[in-house]
Amino acid sequence: MAKTVLFSVLAYFFITAHASHALVVTLNEEMVSSAKAYGIEHSKSIPAVLHDLYGVDKNDVFTEWLLVRSKWYKLAALAARKHRHAEHISSEDQAQIVNDDALQIDVIAYGRKLDFARDYRVEIVQAGRVIEPVKIHADHFQNAQTDKNSMRGFPCCTATIRSYFEYASIDPAQKADVILKKNGRQKTFTLDFSGFK
């Protein structure tokens, strides 16, 4: 009996420790519940809270940074939004997130004209392999006027470059470089997947 209890305790700690060192691809019910509870608890400040947890190189205003939108992230964000409207996540929405086969990685960039991000490309390099996204899309937003009264040298526009990478193509337990490219220029973000649920 004592050996069984000891084995169960050791197995629990081994499984828990092992799972915490990799991006979670398959969410169990406990993880789904924790993501939804987290979103509800932080519903008023969820974008800022998640950006702190899942943002990479978010150091300065007007510099490119990266956001990892994992399944856990998406469930927490959706739970927060639903909670603010006194609603709950539907089983269909939950299933769509949990069963998604692509990891969404967003790069937030800044520029001087509205469609500046059209030529950006994003790829992952991991263990010497180049991994291309299965889909990429840029959303553009204008933050300020571009007329003569706008401050010189400051970007007026923001873009979110959304890239989707198949979970099957990446190793969630290994570090990777996310490379943002445009017109011969590139910026590299080093991503440690073990830091994300």
C-alpha positions in Angstrom: 0.0 0.0 0.0 2.8 2.4 1.0 4.7 1.6 -2.2 1.5 2.3 -4.3 1.0 5.7 -2.6 4.7 6.6 -3.0 4.6 5.5 -6.7 1.5 7.6 -7.3 3.0 10.7 -5.7 6.3 10.3 -7.7 4.3 9.8 -10.9 2.2 12.9 -10.2 5.3 15.0 -9.7 7.1 13.5 -12.7 4.1 14.1 -15.0 3.5 17.6 -13.7 7.2 18.6 -14.0 7.4 17.1 -17.5 4.3 18.9 -18.7 5.5 22.2 -17.4 8.6 22.1 -19.6 6.8 22.3 -22.9 4.1 24.2 -24.6 0.8 22.3 -24.0 -0.6 20.9 -27.2 -3.3 18.7 -25.8 -5.2 20.4 -23.0 -6.9 18.1 -20.5 -10.1 19.1 -18.6 -8.1 20.5 -15.7 -6.1 22.8 -18.0 -9.3 23.9 -19.8 -10.9 24.7 -16.5 -7.9 26.6 -15.2 -7.7 28.7 -18.4 -11.4 29.6 -18.2 -11.1 30.4 -14.4 -8.0 32.6 -15.1 -9.9 34.5 -17.8 -12.8 35.1 -15.5 -10.6 36.2 -12.6 -8.7 38.7 -14.8 -11.6 39.7 -17.1 -11.2 43.4 -16.6 -7.5 43.4 -17.4 -7.0 40.3 -19.5 -5.2 41.8 -22.6 -2.5 43.4 -20.4 -2.2 40.3 -18.2 -1.9 37.9 -21.1 0.5 40.2 -23.0 2.8 40.1 -19.9 2.6 36.3 -19.7 2.8 35.5 -23.5 4.6 38.5 -24.9 8.2 38.3 -26.1 10.5 41.3 -26.4 7.8 43.8 -25.4 10.3 46.3 -24.1 9.7 49.6 -25.8 7.1 51.5 -27.6 7.3 51.3 -31.4 9.5 48.2 -31.5 8.3 45.0 -32.9 7.3 42.3 -30.4 5.8 38.9 -30.4 2.7 37.3 -28.8 2.2 33.5 -28.5 -1.5 32.7 -28.7 -1.6 29.1 -27.4 -4.8 27.2 -26.8 -4.6 28.1 -23.1 -4.2 31.8 -24.0 -7.2 31.7 -26.3 -9.4 30.0 -23.8 -8.5 32.5 -21.1 -9.0 35.4 -23.4 -12.4 34.1 -24.6 -13.6 33.3 -21.1 -12.8 36.9 -20.1 -14.6 38.4 -23.0 -17.7 36.2 -22.4 -17.6 36.9 -18.7 -17.8 40.7 -19.3 -21.0 40.1 -21.2 -22.4 37.6 -18.6 -22.0 34.7 -21.0 -20.1 31.4 -21.0 -17.9 29.7 -23.6 -20.0 27.5 -25.8 -19.0 23.8 -26.2 -18.5 24.5 -29.9 -16.1 27.4 -29.3 -14.2 25.4 -26.7 -13.9 22.4 -29.0 -12.7 24.6 -31.9 -9.9 26.0 -29.7 -8.9 22.7 -28.0 -8.8 20.8 -31.3 -7.0 23.5 -33.3 -4.0 22.0 -35.1 -2.0 25.3 -35.5 -0.2 27.5 -33.0 -0.9 31.2 -33.6 2.1 33.5 -33.3 1.5 37.3 -33.7 4.1 39.9 -34.4 3.1 43.4 -33.6 4.9 45.9 -35.8 4.8 49.7 -36.4 5.1 51.7 -39.6 4.5 55.0 -41.4 1.7 54.0 -43.7 -1.4 52.0 -43.3 -0.5 48.9 -45.4 3.2 48.8 -44.4 3.0 45.2 -43.2 2.0 43.6 -46.5 5.5 42.3 -47.3 6.3 40.8 -43.9 7.1 37.1 -43.8 7.4 35.0 -40.6 9.1 31.6 -40.2 10.3 29.5 -37.3 13.8 28.0 -37.3 14.1 25.1 -34.8 17.0 22.6 -34.6 18.2 23.7 -38.0 14.8 23.2 -39.7 12.9 26.1 -41.3 9.2 25.9 -40.6 6.9 27.9 -42.8 3.4 29.0 -41.5 0.4 27.3 -43.0 -1.3 30.7 -43.0 -0.3 34.3 -42.5 -2.4 37.5 -42.4 -1.7 41.1 -41.4 -4.3 43.4 -39.7 -3.6 47.1 -40.0 -4.6 49.9 -37.7 -4.1 53.6 -37.9 -3.2 55.2 -34.5 -2.5 58.8 -35.6 -2.9 61.1 -38.5 -0.2 61.1 -41.2 -0.6 64.8 -42.0 2.1 67.5 -41.6 1.1 67.9 -37.9 2.1 64.4 -37.0 5.4 64.0 -35.2 8.3 63.2 -37.5 10.0 59.9 -36.9 7.0 58.3 -35.0 5.0 55.6 -36.7 1.3 56.3 -37.2 0.2 52.7 -37.8 0.3 49.3 -36.1 0.0 45.9 -37.7 -0.6 42.5 -36.2 1.0 39.9 -38.4 -0.8 36.6 -37.5 1.1 33.4 -38.5 -0.2 29.9 -37.9 2.2 27.0 -37.5 1.1 23.4 -37.3 1.8 21.9 -33.9 2.9 18.7 -35.6 5.8 20.7 -37.3 7.3 22.1 -34.1 8.8 20.6 -31.0 7.0 22.2 -28.0 9.8 21.2 -25.6 12.6 23.0 -27.6 13.6 26.6 -28.1 13.1 28.1 -31.5 13.8 31.3 -33.4 10.8 33.2 -34.9 12.2 35.3 -37.7 10.3 38.3 -39.1 11.5 39.3 -42.6 10.8 42.2 -44.9 12.7 43.6 -47.9 16.0 42.0 -46.9 15.8 43.0 -43.3 15.0 40.6 -40.5 14.5 40.5 -36.8 14.8 37.3 -34.7 12.8 36.5 -31.6 14.1 33.6 -29.5 11.2 31.7 -28.2 11.3 29.3 -25.3 8.2 27.2 -25.6 8.6 25.8 -22.1 7.5 29.2 -20.8 3.9 28.9 -22.1 0.9 26.7 -21.3 
